[in-house]
Amino acid sequence: MLGTLVVAGLLITAVPLSQPSTSSPGALTTAAVQAAASAQAAQAAQRNKATDAGGGEQQSDDSPEQPAAGATAKPTPQATATGKPAEYNPSRAVPAGAGPGSSLLTTGTQQVALTFDDGPDPELTPKILAMLAQYQIKATFCLVGTQAQKHPELVRDIVAAGHTLCNHTFSHDLTIGKKSAAKIRADLAKTNQAIRAAVPDAQIPFFRAPGGNFSDKLVKVAYADGMSSLYWEVDPRDWEHTEGETDAAHIKRVIATVKKQTKPGAIILSHDFNQPDTIKAYEELIPWLAENFELGVPTGTGETPVTPASPATPTPATPSPSESTSPPDPDSTPTTAPSLAPSAAATTS
């Protein structure tokens, strides 16, 4: 035991106790703990950053760039005149037409085109369809979205008979051309959706602004969505009932105007909504037009002619046994009554 104590004393004398240093095990342990804590803090910060970016509050520099407010985002493809999805193309150059905003003033051929606006109307549209079927004439029907929603069976009748469709805004908006491009496109899309709710693959190659109130912007937006803008050359103002004008005088005026102004290539404007005198006028006009002109539809976008869908054994609509002159249900009336003449075009459609 004594020897052991002597040896221990000698070792203590030879090797002095040293102060703790960074190289001691305790110091190494402390440094490792600090490093681990720093790493954990860094990882936590990175996770928070990633969470913020995913929540939309913050984005890292390499996050996908989001469209600026008001920018035109790539839309969901919409069905076009062919019934197939197509990309919205705002850069498409509109073929020059002679109407307002480069809209189509004539058919582009020798054919005369009959166009009927503001329908479909449950009382009058079937009568027009029956007369057209009798003379095997194809026409263009410019449909209001609200009317298409209320009378989908008439949209199906129009298409089944091989006629051509035209977008006429959702609620007969006379000021559509003054709105933003985004609002214009939304209205046109809503109208096409209402039409295609009745006929899912319906072709809609044309657009017509109510009142003919076209603007360059309106024509361009419609064309970017695959629709050519349709104006007219002959306007008998069948919607206008002047004070003191009898029904007989009104009918006579409509007939005289169409006969006087129609020439090869003309687009004729008329209405199949709430205009019983128009139906009476066309009882005389359709036979006259069929005898004197080749009747058809406009050529469309300027790229390829528009060919109406071939009907599958069309059945002419049966005219109503009696013709009522009472006003239609207010719920079926476009937002702006067709009888109000717009200031810009001094006419309506």
C-alpha positions in Angstrom: 0.0 0.0 0.0 2.8 2.4 0.9 4.5 1.7 -2.4 1.4 2.4 -4.3 1.0 5.8 -2.6 4.6 6.8 -3.4 4.1 5.9 -7.1 0.9 8.0 -7.3 2.6 10.9 -5.7 5.5 10.8 -8.2 3.0 10.7 -11.1 1.2 13.7 -9.8 4.4 15.6 -9.5 5.6 14.6 -13.0 2.4 15.3 -14.8 0.7 18.6 -13.6 -3.0 19.0 -13.8 -3.9 20.9 -17.0 -6.8 23.3 -17.4 -9.8 22.4 -19.6 -9.2 23.2 -23.3 -11.1 22.9 -26.5 -9.3 19.6 -27.1 -10.7 18.0 -23.9 -13.5 15.5 -24.2 -15.9 17.8 -22.3 -15.2 20.7 -24.6 -15.7 18.4 -27.7 -19.0 17.3 -26.3 -20.2 21.0 -25.8 -19.1 22.0 -29.3 -21.0 19.0 -30.8 -24.1 20.0 -29.0 -23.9 23.6 -30.2 -23.3 22.5 -33.8 -26.3 20.1 -33.7 -28.4 22.9 -32.3 -27.3 25.2 -35.1 -28.1 22.6 -37.7 -31.5 22.0 -36.2 -32.3 25.7 -36.2 -31.2 25.9 -39.9 -33.4 23.0 -40.8 -36.4 24.5 -38.9 -35.9 27.8 -40.7 -35.8 26.0 -44.1 -39.0 24.1 -43.3 -40.8 27.3 -42.3 -39.7 28.9 -45.5 -41.0 26.0 -47.6 -44.3 26.1 -45.6 -44.8 29.8 -46.2 -44.2 29.4 -49.9 -46.7 26.5 -50.1 -49.3 28.6 -48.2 -49.1 31.5 -50.7 -47.8 34.0 -48.2 -44.2 33.9 -49.3 -42.4 32.5 -52.3 -38.8 31.6 -52.8 -36.9 33.2 -55.7 -37.2 30.0 -57.7 -41.0 29.5 -57.2 -43.1 29.5 -60.4 -44.1 33.0 -61.4 -47.8 33.8 -60.9 -49.7 35.9 -63.4 -50.0 39.6 -62.3 -53.4 40.9 -61.4 -55.3 41.7 -64.6 -53.0 39.7 -66.8 -54.6 37.3 -69.3 -54.1 33.8 -67.9 -54.2 30.7 -70.2 -57.9 29.7 -70.0 -59.4 26.3 -69.9 -59.9 25.3 -73.6 -63.5 26.0 -74.7 -65.4 24.2 -77.4 -65.3 26.2 -80.6 -67.2 26.2 -83.9 -66.1 22.6 -84.5 -67.2 21.5 -81.1 -63.6 20.5 -80.2 -61.4 22.2 -77.6 -59.1 24.9 -79.0 -56.7 27.4 -77.5 -57.9 31.0 -77.0 -55.7 33.1 -79.3 -55.9 36.8 -78.7 -53.2 37.5 -81.4 -55.3 36.2 -84.3 -55.7 38.9 -86.9 -59.3 39.6 -87.7 -60.1 39.3 -91.4 -61.2 42.8 -92.6 -64.9 43.2 -92.9 -66.8 46.2 -94.1 -69.0 46.5 -91.1 -68.3 48.3 -87.7 -65.1 47.0 -86.1 -64.3 44.9 -89.2 -67.5 42.9 -88.7 -69.0 41.1 -91.7 -71.4 43.3 -93.7 -72.1 40.8 -96.5 -71.9 37.1 -97.0 -68.8 37.1 -99.1 -70.6 35.2 -101.9 -73.6 35.8 -104.1 -75.8 34.1 -101.5 -78.2 36.1 -99.4 -78.3 35.3 -95.7 -81.4 35.4 -93.5 -80.6 36.1 -89.8 -83.1 36.0 -86.9 -82.1 37.6 -83.6 -83.1 37.5 -79.9 -84.7 34.1 -79.8 -85.4 31.3 -79.5 -89.1 32.3 -78.9 -91.5 29.4 -78.0 -94.3 30.9 -80.2 -92.5 32.5 -83.2 -89.3 30.5 -83.7 -91.3 27.3 -84.6 -93.2 29.2 -87.2 -90.1 30.6 -88.9 -88.5 27.1 -88.8 -91.6 25.7 -90.5 -91.5 28.2 -93.3 -87.7 27.7 -93.9 -88.2 24.0 -94.0 -91.0 24.3 -96.6 -88.6 26.1 -98.9 -85.5 24.2 -97.9 -83.8 27.4 -96.8 -81.0 27.6 -94.2 -80.7 30.7 -92.0 -78.7 31.9 -89.1 -80.2 32.2 -85.6 -78.5 34.7 -83.2 -79.5 33.3 -79.8 -79.7 35.2 -76.5 -78.3 33.0 -73.7 -81.2 33.5 -71.3 -83.6 32.4 -74.0 -81.5 29.3 -74.9 -81.5 28.3 -71.2 -85.3 28.6 -71.1 -86.0 26.9 -74.4 -83.3 24.2 -75.0 -85.8 22.2 -77.1 -85.9 25.0 -79.6 -82.1 25.2 -79.8 -82.2 21.5 -80.6 -84.9 22.1 -83.3 -82.8 24.8 -84.9 -79.7 22.6 -85.0 -81.6 19.5 -86.2 -82.9 21.5 -89.1 -79.4 22.4 -90.2 -79.4 26.1 -89.4 -76.4 28.0 -88.3 -76.0 29.4 -84.8 -74.8 32.8 -83.6 -73.9 34.1 -80.1 -76.0 37.2 -79.3 -74.7 37.7 -75.7 -76.3 36.3 -72.6 -78.9 38.9 -71.8 -79.0 41.1 -75.0 -76.4 43.5 -73.6 -76.3 46.7 -75.8 -73.1 47.9 -74.1 -71.1 44.7 -74.4 -68.6 46.4 -76.7 -67.6 49.0 -74.0 -66.7 46.4 -71.4 -63.2 45.0 -70.7 -61.9 42.1 -72.8 -62.2 39.8 -69.8 -65.9 40.7 -69.2 -66.7 40.4 -72.9 -65.1 36.9 -73.1 -66.9 35.8 -70.0 -70.3 36.9 -71.4 -69.6 35.1 -74.7 -68.5 32.0 -73.0 -71.6 32.0 -70.7 -73.8 32.3 -73.8 -72.1 29.5 -75.6 -72.4 27.3 -72.5 -76.1 28.0 -72.4 -76.4 26.9 -76.1 -74.3 23.9 -75.7 -76.2 22.8 -72.6 -79.0 22.0 -75.1 -76.7 20.8 -77.9 -73.3 19.8 -76.5 -71.4 19.7 -79.8 -73.2 22.7 -81.4 -71.2 24.8 -83.8 -71.3 28.5 -83.0 -69.3 30.2 -85.8 -70.8 33.7 -85.4 -71.2 36.5 -82.9 -73.5 39.5 -83.2 -73.5 42.5 -80.9 -77.0 43.5 -79.8 -77.9 46.7 -81.7 -74.9 46.1 -84.0 -72.9 48.0 -81.4 -69.6 46.5 -82.4 -66.2 47.8 -81.3 -62.7 46.8 -82.5 -62.1 45.1 -79.1 -65.4 43.2 -79.2 -64.8 41.9 -82.7 -61.2 40.9 -81.8 -62.3 39.0 -78.6 -65.0 37.2 -80.4 -62.7 36.2 -83.2 -60.0 35.0 -80.8 -62.7 32.6 -79.4 -63.5 31.3 -82.9 -66.5 33.5 -83.8 -66.7 35.9 -86.7 -68.8 39.1 -86.0 -71.9 39.3 -88.1 -73.3 42.7 -89.1 -76.0 43.2 -91.8 -76.7 45.1 -95.0 -80.5 45.1 -94.9 -82.4 46.2 -91.9 -86.2 46.5 -92.2 -86.4 47.6 -88.6 -89.1 45.0 -87.9 -88.6 45.6 -84.2 -89.7 49.3 -84.5 -93.4 50.0 -84.1 -93.9 53.7 -84.8 -96.7 55.6 -83.1 -99.9 55.2 -85.1 -98.6 52.5 -87.3 -101.0 49.6 -87.7 -100.0 46.0 -87.9 -100.9 45.9 -91.6 -98.8 49.0 -92.3 -95.9 47.6 -90.2 -95.9 44.3 -92.2 -96.1 46.2 -95.5 -93.1 48.4 -94.5 -91.0 45.4 -93.6 -91.8 43.6 -96.9 -91.1 46.8 -99.0 -87.7 47.4 -97.3 -86.4 43.9 -97.8 -87.5 43.8 -101.4 -86.0 47.2 -102.1 -82.6 46.7 -100.3 -81.8 43.1 -100.9 -79.1 42.3 -103.5 -76.7 39.4 -104.0 -74.4 38.9 -100.9 -76.7 40.8 -98.6 -77.2 39.8 -94.9 -80.8 40.5 -93.8 -81.5 41.3 -90.2 -84.8 40.3 -88.7 -86.2 39.0 -85.3 -88.0 35.9 -84.2 -88.6 37.2 -80.7 -91.8 39.0 -79.8 -92.4 40.1 -83.4 -95.5 38.5 -84.8 -95.6 41.0 -87.7 -92.2 39.7 -88.8 -93.7 36.3 -89.2 -96.5 37.6 -91.3 -94.1 39.6 -93.4 -91.9 36.5 -94.1 -94.9 34.5 -95.3 -94.6 36.7 -98.4 -90.8 37.4 -98.2 -89.5 33.8 -98.1 -91.2 32.7 -101.4 -90.0 36.0 -103.0 -86.4 35.6 -101.8 -86.3 31.9 -102.8 -87.4 32.8 -106.3 -85.0 35.7 -106.8 -81.9 34.8 -104.9 -79.7 31.9 -103.8 -80.0 31.8 -100.0 -77.4 30.5 -97.6 -75.1 31.6 -94.8 -72.0 33.9 -94.6 -68.6 32.4 -95.4 -67.5 32.8 -91.7 -64.0 33.6 -90.5 -62.6 34.3 -94.0 -60.5 31.2 -93.7 -63.1 28.5 -94.7 -66.7 28.7 -95.6 -69.3 27.9 -92.9 -71.2 24.8 -93.7 -74.5 24.3 -91.8 -74.8 20.9 -90.0 -76.7 18.3 -92.1 -80.0 17.5 -90.5 -80.8 14.0 -89.7 -84.3 13.7 -91.3 -85.5 17.1 -90.0 -89.1 17.5 -89.0 -90.5 21.0 -89.6 -92.0 22.5 -86.5 -95.7 22.7 -86.5 -96.9 26.3 -86.4 -99.2 27.2 -83.5 -102.9 27.1 -84.4 -103.3 30.7 -83.4 -101.0 33.7 -83.3 -101.0 35.7 -80.1 -100.0 39.3 -80.0 -99.9 39.4 -76.2 -96.5 40.1 -74.7 -94.4 37.1 -73.6 -93.6 36.2 -70.0 -91.4 38.9 -68.6 -89.0 36.2 -67.4 -88.3 35.3 -71.1 -87.6 38.8 -72.2 -84.0 39.8 -72.8 -82.6 42.3 -70.3 -82.8 45.1 -72.8 -86.0 45.0 -74.9 -85.3 44.6 -78.6 -87.7 47.5 -79.3 -85.2 50.0 -77.9 -83.0 51.4 -80.6 -79.4 51.8 -79.5 -77.8 55.2 -79.9 -74.7 54.0 -81.7 -76.2 52.0 -84.5 -79.6 53.6 -84.6 -81.1 50.1 -84.9 -81.5 47.0 -82.9 -80.9 43.3 -83.3 
